[in-house]
Amino acid sequence: MVVALDYRLAPETRFPGPLHDAVSGYLRLVEDLHIPVENIIIAGDSAGGGLSLALLMYLRDNNYPLPAGAILISPWVGESFRRTYS
């Protein structure tokens, strides 16, 4: 199964609106549809890659179960992220 998230985009919505959409989508899969986290892989490219990374960090920081993996293609992340995590 492939699920594509239709998250809110800039400039109409500012961060963390898209992150809220991503968290809601992930929790819908895990809590409502009971899809095991070991069967979930998060993927995104460019800004979607950055959003995927933000989702993973949010899940980690809030002690939610993490997906089995992630595919980030040229994720769009800020310079502060590069300095902090490189």
N, C-alpha and C positions, 0 to 999 in steps of 0.2 A: 504494500500500500504506500502511496506517495501522498503526502498532505502538503499543500502550498498555503502559506499564511498570507492573507491579504491584510497587511498592517498599514496603519496610517502613515502618510508620507509628509515630508516637509515641502513647502513652507506652511501648509495649512495646519500642521500639527508639529509641535516642538517636543524635543526629548523631555521627559521619558515616555511620552505617549506610545511610540512604537514598541518600546520595551514592555510596557503594560500589555500590549496586544500579543507580543511573543510569549510572555509569561502565561497569559490567559490561554493561549493556544496549547502550550505545553501541558499545563495542568488539566486542560480538557481531555487531552489524550491519555494522561496518566491516571487521573482521579475519576473522571466521568466514564471514559471508554475502556478503562482498565487495560491499557496497552502496557506491557512490561517495559521498563526503562531499558532493559538490555536489547530490546527490539527497536529502539529509537536512535536515529542518527540525525543530528542537526546539520544543515548545510546552508551556505549562503555565499554570494560573491559581492565584492565591492561594499557598498553600504550595508547590504544584507549580510555580508561576512562580519562586519563590525557589530551589527545587531545580534547575530548568532553568538559572537564572543561575549557581548554584554549579557545575553540570556544565560550563558554558561556561568559567568561570574556571579550573576544574581542568584542562580540556583545554588551554587556553591556557598555563597555568603549567607544564604538563608536556610541552609541545611535541607534543601530539597534533594531528592534522588537525582543523580546525574544521568544523562543518556549514555548509551554505549560508546558514542564517539561523535566527532564533528569533522566536517569538511569545510574549510575556510579558504575561499579562492580570492586572493588579493584583497583581504579584508581592509576596509577603510577605517583606520583607527587613528586617534590623535597622537601628537608628539609626546604628550605626557604618558600615554600608555607605553610607548616605545622606551622611554627613559626608565619607567618603573619596572617593566617586565623583561627587559633585554639583558 
